[in-house]
Amino acid sequence: MRLCLRRREFIAGLGGAAAWPLAVGAQQQAMPFIGYLGASSAGSSRVELEDFRQGLANEGFVEGRNVAIEYRWTEGRNDRFPVLVKELVARHVAVMVANTNAGGIAAKAATSTIPIVFQMGGDPVKFGFVSSLNRPGGNLTGVANLTDVLIKKRLELLHELVPNATVIAVLLNPNNPDIDTRVRDVQAAAQTIGQQIHILMASTPGEIDTAFSTLSERGFGALLVHSDAFLSEQRRQQIITLAAHHRVPAGFELRSIVEAGGLMSYGANRTEVYRQLGVYAGRILKGEKPADLPVVQPTRFELVLNLIVAKALGLKVPTTLLAIADEIIE
């Protein structure tokens, strides 16, 4: 009898051992997936990803412990977004995060059921993302920078930095899916402050070279580079180098470009923005609906000046700008 009991115990033990991997697999499958759509690369987005994960942690989610994240990067190519979105939809992610307008547009076109948290420049109501900022009403919510206001402020700051710039060139990527809106916003902002502008388009490295040649030949006094995955991420070093070569004062949105050798940037505090994306992703994982989560607008904005570049360009930075700058590189 004792031998029989031991045999039964042994068989039961085998059954438990056989079931254990299945249980572990079930637990792993139960871990929710977040699909993260990035416009650049993991390397260049390291700081933003840390902020995003901190926002998730604030809601009790830690990557690898109780949530998994599937990353997809376009490397500055907006045309890749639709394919990457389809991959994430096929993975049945619990929530999708898109950190650019192009990513949000592709995600919205691909699914009306998977919750989407976006970060965008512009009015999400005009884009058809949400019904209203306070009550989104669908499967999308997130953070929205009011681009028209920010463009106006960047033009003002750039003109104050380069007061003799009667014409400011504005560099845009014509392949951006919301290019028409961007052109209208730039033109409206310039008209509001009485600044003459000239729009240049570039969607390839060669076209960027041509744009700078045109800028130099026509004697435009300064350049404003509109934020775009291709221009601000993939080709940022080319633009920084050409601006230095042609001695053109250039303004940007991202502080990281100024830290890399650009002259000036003005934009929303990226830490605040990306932590909010993480917070909203976490709240959705806990059961809240995007329709009930108001679209957030950034409250903190940063002016960053690179005095090393200013000196190389022979610019005297006004004390008024030095007084309000959030960071000065010297």
C-alpha positions in Angstrom: 0.0 0.0 0.0 2.8 2.4 0.9 4.4 1.7 -2.5 1.1 2.3 -4.2 0.7 5.6 -2.4 4.1 6.7 -3.3 3.4 5.8 -6.9 0.3 7.9 -6.9 2.1 10.7 -5.3 4.8 10.4 -8.0 2.3 10.4 -10.8 0.5 13.4 -9.2 3.8 15.1 -9.0 4.5 14.5 -12.6 1.1 15.9 -13.5 1.8 19.0 -11.4 5.2 19.4 -13.1 3.6 19.0 -16.5 1.0 21.6 -15.7 3.4 24.2 -14.2 4.9 25.4 -17.6 1.3 25.7 -18.9 0.4 27.9 -15.9 3.4 30.0 -16.4 2.5 30.4 -20.0 -1.0 31.4 -19.1 0.4 34.1 -16.8 2.6 35.4 -19.5 -0.2 35.5 -22.0 -2.3 37.4 -19.4 0.2 40.2 -19.2 -1.2 43.1 -21.2 0.7 44.5 -24.2 1.2 48.2 -25.0 2.0 48.9 -28.6 4.4 51.9 -28.8 4.7 53.8 -32.2 7.8 55.9 -32.3 8.8 58.3 -35.1 12.5 58.0 -34.6 14.5 55.2 -32.9 15.0 53.7 -29.5 18.4 55.2 -29.1 17.4 58.8 -29.9 14.2 58.4 -27.7 15.9 57.1 -24.6 15.0 60.0 -22.4 11.4 60.1 -23.6 11.0 56.4 -23.0 12.2 56.8 -19.4 9.6 59.5 -18.9 6.9 57.3 -20.4 7.8 54.3 -18.2 7.8 56.6 -15.2 4.2 57.6 -16.1 3.3 53.9 -16.3 5.0 53.3 -12.9 2.9 56.0 -11.4 -0.1 53.9 -12.3 1.4 50.7 -10.9 2.8 49.2 -14.2 6.4 48.2 -14.6 7.7 46.9 -18.0 8.5 43.2 -17.8 6.8 42.7 -14.5 3.1 43.3 -15.1 3.1 44.9 -18.6 4.9 44.2 -21.8 5.7 46.9 -24.5 5.9 46.2 -28.2 8.0 48.9 -29.8 7.8 49.9 -33.4 10.1 52.6 -34.9 9.8 54.4 -38.3 13.4 55.9 -38.2 11.9 59.1 -39.5 9.8 57.6 -42.3 6.2 58.5 -41.9 5.2 56.1 -44.7 6.1 53.2 -42.4 3.4 53.9 -39.8 0.5 52.1 -41.5 2.5 48.8 -41.7 3.7 49.1 -38.2 0.2 49.8 -36.9 -1.1 46.7 -38.6 1.6 44.6 -36.8 0.5 46.0 -33.5 -3.2 45.4 -34.2 -2.4 41.8 -35.2 -0.6 41.4 -31.8 -3.9 42.4 -30.1 -2.3 45.1 -28.0 -4.4 46.4 -25.1 -3.5 50.0 -25.8 -1.6 51.8 -28.6 0.6 54.8 -28.0 1.5 57.1 -30.9 4.0 60.0 -30.3 3.4 62.0 -33.5 0.5 63.2 -35.7 1.4 60.7 -38.5 1.4 57.8 -36.0 -2.0 58.9 -34.6 -3.5 59.2 -38.0 -2.3 55.7 -39.0 -3.5 54.2 -35.7 -6.9 55.9 -36.0 -7.4 54.6 -39.6 -6.5 51.0 -38.5 -8.8 50.5 -35.5 -11.8 51.9 -33.8 -11.7 49.4 -30.9 -8.1 49.4 -29.5 -7.6 52.4 -27.2 -5.1 54.9 -28.6 -3.1 57.5 -26.6 -1.6 60.1 -28.8 0.8 63.0 -28.6 0.2 65.5 -31.4 0.8 69.1 -32.5 -2.4 70.8 -33.5 -6.0 70.6 -32.5 -7.2 67.0 -32.3 -10.8 68.1 -32.8 -9.9 69.6 -36.2 -8.1 66.4 -37.0 -11.2 64.3 -36.2 -9.4 62.5 -33.4 -11.9 63.4 -30.7 -15.3 65.1 -30.4 -14.0 67.6 -27.8 -11.0 68.1 -25.6 -13.0 67.5 -22.4 -15.0 64.5 -23.7 -13.1 62.7 -26.5 -16.0 60.3 -27.0 -14.2 57.6 -29.0 -11.1 55.3 -28.7 -8.5 58.1 -28.7 -7.2 60.5 -26.1 -3.8 62.0 -25.2 -1.7 65.2 -25.2 -2.1 68.0 -27.7 0.2 70.9 -28.3 -1.7 73.8 -29.9 0.7 74.2 -32.8 -0.5 77.6 -34.0 0.2 79.2 -30.7 3.7 77.6 -30.5 4.7 78.5 -34.0 3.7 82.2 -33.3 5.9 82.1 -30.2 8.9 80.5 -32.0 8.7 83.1 -34.8 8.6 85.9 -32.2 11.5 84.5 -30.2 13.6 84.0 -33.4 12.9 87.5 -34.6 13.9 88.9 -31.2 17.1 86.9 -31.4 17.8 88.0 -35.0 16.0 91.4 -35.2 17.5 92.2 -38.7 15.9 89.1 -40.2 13.2 90.8 -42.4 12.4 87.4 -43.9 12.4 84.1 -41.9 12.5 80.9 -43.9 10.4 78.0 -42.6 11.4 74.4 -43.4 8.6 71.8 -43.8 8.4 68.2 -44.9 5.9 67.9 -47.7 5.4 64.2 -47.0 4.0 64.9 -43.6 0.3 63.8 -43.6 -0.9 67.1 -42.1 1.3 69.3 -44.3 -1.7 71.5 -45.4 -2.6 72.3 -41.8 1.0 73.0 -41.0 1.4 75.5 -43.9 -1.9 77.2 -42.8 -0.7 77.5 -39.2 2.7 78.9 -40.2 1.1 81.5 -42.5 -1.5 82.5 -39.9 1.1 82.9 -37.2 3.4 85.0 -39.4 0.5 87.2 -40.4 -0.6 87.7 -36.8 2.8 89.1 -35.7 3.6 90.8 -39.0 6.6 88.7 -39.9 7.4 88.0 -43.5 8.2 84.3 -44.2 9.2 82.1 -47.0 8.3 78.4 -47.0 10.8 75.8 -48.1 10.0 72.1 -48.6 12.4 69.1 -48.1 11.7 65.4 -47.8 15.1 64.0 -48.8 18.7 64.8 -47.7 19.3 66.3 -51.2 16.3 68.6 -50.9 17.6 69.8 -47.5 20.8 70.8 -49.2 18.9 72.6 -51.9 16.8 74.4 -49.3 19.8 75.7 -47.5 21.4 76.8 -50.8 18.2 78.7 -51.7 18.1 80.2 -48.2 21.7 81.4 -48.5 21.3 82.8 -52.1 18.2 84.8 -51.2 19.7 86.1 -48.1 16.9 85.1 -45.7 17.9 86.2 -42.2 16.9 83.1 -40.2 15.3 79.7 -40.4 12.6 78.0 -38.4 12.5 74.2 -38.7 9.1 72.8 -38.2 9.0 69.8 -35.9 8.8 66.6 -38.0 10.2 63.0 -37.6 12.3 63.3 -40.7 13.6 66.8 -40.2 13.9 66.9 -36.4 15.1 63.3 -35.8 16.5 61.6 -38.8 18.2 64.6 -40.5 18.9 66.8 -37.4 22.6 66.6 -37.7 22.6 67.5 -41.4 20.5 70.5 -40.6 22.7 71.6 -37.7 25.8 71.2 -39.9 24.3 73.2 -42.8 23.0 75.9 -40.5 26.6 76.4 -39.2 28.1 76.2 -42.7 25.7 78.8 -44.1 25.8 80.8 -40.9 22.1 80.8 -40.6 20.4 81.3 -37.2 17.9 78.4 -36.8 15.1 77.8 -34.4 13.6 74.4 -33.4 11.0 72.8 -31.2 13.1 70.1 -29.5 15.7 71.1 -26.9 17.7 67.9 -27.8 18.6 69.6 -31.1 20.0 72.6 -29.3 22.0 70.3 -27.0 23.4 68.7 -30.2 24.5 72.0 -31.7 21.4 74.0 -32.7 20.9 77.6 -31.8 17.5 77.9 -30.1 14.4 75.8 -29.2 11.0 76.5 -27.8 8.5 73.8 -27.0 6.5 71.9 -24.4 8.4 70.2 -21.6 9.0 66.7 -23.0 9.1 65.1 -19.5 5.6 66.3 -18.7 4.3 65.2 -22.1 5.7 61.7 -22.1 4.9 61.0 -18.4 1.3 61.9 -19.2 1.3 59.4 -22.1 2.4 56.8 -19.6 -0.2 57.8 -17.0 -3.0 57.6 -19.6 -1.8 54.2 -20.9 -1.8 52.9 -17.3 -5.2 54.3 -16.5 -6.6 52.6 -19.6 -5.0 49.3 -18.6 -6.8 49.6 -15.3 -10.1 49.8 -17.1 -10.8 53.5 -17.8 -12.0 54.4 -21.3 -10.3 56.9 -23.6 -13.7 58.5 -24.2 -13.8 59.6 -20.6 -10.2 60.9 -20.3 -9.8 64.6 -21.3 -7.2 65.5 -23.8 -4.4 67.2 -21.9 -2.5 70.3 -23.0 1.0 70.9 -21.8 1.4 73.5 -19.1 5.2 73.9 -19.1 7.2 75.3 -22.0 11.0 75.7 -22.3 13.2 78.2 -24.1 16.8 76.8 -24.6 19.6 78.9 -26.0 23.0 77.8 -27.2 25.4 80.7 -26.6 28.3 78.8 -28.2 26.4 78.7 -31.5 25.3 82.3 -31.1 28.9 83.4 -30.6 30.0 81.5 -33.7 27.3 83.2 -35.7 28.2 86.6 -34.4 24.9 87.1 -32.6 24.5 89.2 -29.5 21.7 87.5 -27.5 19.4 90.1 -25.9 19.3 90.2 -22.1 15.5 89.8 -22.3 15.9 86.3 -23.8 18.7 85.4 -21.4 16.4 86.4 -18.5 13.5 84.1 -19.6 15.6 81.1 -20.9 15.0 77.9 -19.1 18.5 76.6 -20.1 21.5 78.3 -21.5 24.3 76.2 -23.0 27.7 78.0 -22.9 
